[in-house]
């Protein structure tokens, strides 16, 4: 299984802070695409180019491979002022 976490605006848009998925996805991008197909809010929250991913608490590119037992966190880029 993959443990999927959502933070900040991503979590607020979809109304979910975590879920589990079968480990049938090759990359974090495949996970993102699968979740974005769940509906309009999911697609908006997980829009490619506007989302970051951490795998096992390390910031990684979306094309990084994932495996069973991985924790995959999706969150928007952090901005400040």
For each residue, the residues with C-beta under 8 A, 3 or more apart:
1: 20 21 22 23 68 69
2: 20 21 22 23 25 31 66 68 69 70 71 72
3: 18 20 70 71 72
4: 18 19 20 21 31 35 72 73 74
5: 17 18 71 72 73 74
6: 10 11 14 16 17 18 45 73 74 75
7: 10 11 73 74 75
8: 11 12 75 76
9: 12 13 45 76
10: 6 7 13 14 45 46 51 74 75 76
11: 6 7 8 14 15 16 17
12: 8 9 15
13: 9 10 41 42 44 45
14: 6 10 11 41 42 45
15: 11 12 41
16: 6 11 19
17: 5 6 11
18: 3 4 5 6
19: 4 16
20: 1 2 3 4
21: 1 2 4 24 25 31 34
22: 1 2
23: 1 2 66 67 68 69 70
24: 21
25: 2 21 28 30 31 34 66
26: 30 65 66
27: 30 31 62 63 64 65 66
28: 25 31 32 53 55 60 61 62 63 64 66 72
29: 32 33 48 62 63
30: 25 26 27 33 34 66
31: 2 4 21 25 27 28 34 35 66 72
32: 28 29 35 36 46 48 51 53 62 74
33: 29 30 36 37
34: 21 25 30 31 37
35: 4 31 32 38 42 46 74
36: 32 33 42 43 46 47
37: 33 34 42 43
38: 35 42
39: 42 43
40: 43 44
41: 13 14 15 44 45
42: 13 14 35 36 37 38 39 45 46
43: 36 37 39 40 46 47
44: 13 40 41 47
45: 6 9 10 13 14 41 42 51 74
46: 10 32 35 36 42 43 51 74
47: 36 43 44 50 51
48: 29 32 51 62
49:
50: 47 76 77
51: 10 32 45 46 47 48 62 74 75 76
52: 59 74 75 76 77
53: 28 32 59 60 61 62 64 72 73 74
54: 57 58 59 60 71 72 73 75
55: 28 58 60 64 66 70 71 72 73
56: 70 71
57: 54 71 73
58: 54 55
59: 52 53 54
60: 28 53 54 55 64
61: 28 53 64
62: 27 28 29 32 48 51 53
63: 27 28 29
64: 27 28 53 55 60 61
65: 26 27
66: 2 23 25 26 27 28 30 31 55 70 72
67: 23 70
68: 1 2 23
69: 1 2 23
70: 2 3 23 55 56 66 67
71: 2 3 5 54 55 56 57
72: 2 3 4 5 28 31 53 54 55 66
73: 4 5 6 7 53 54 55 57
74: 4 5 6 7 10 32 35 45 46 51 52 53
75: 6 7 8 10 51 52 54 78
76: 8 9 10 50 51 52
77: 50 52
78: 75
79:
80:
81:
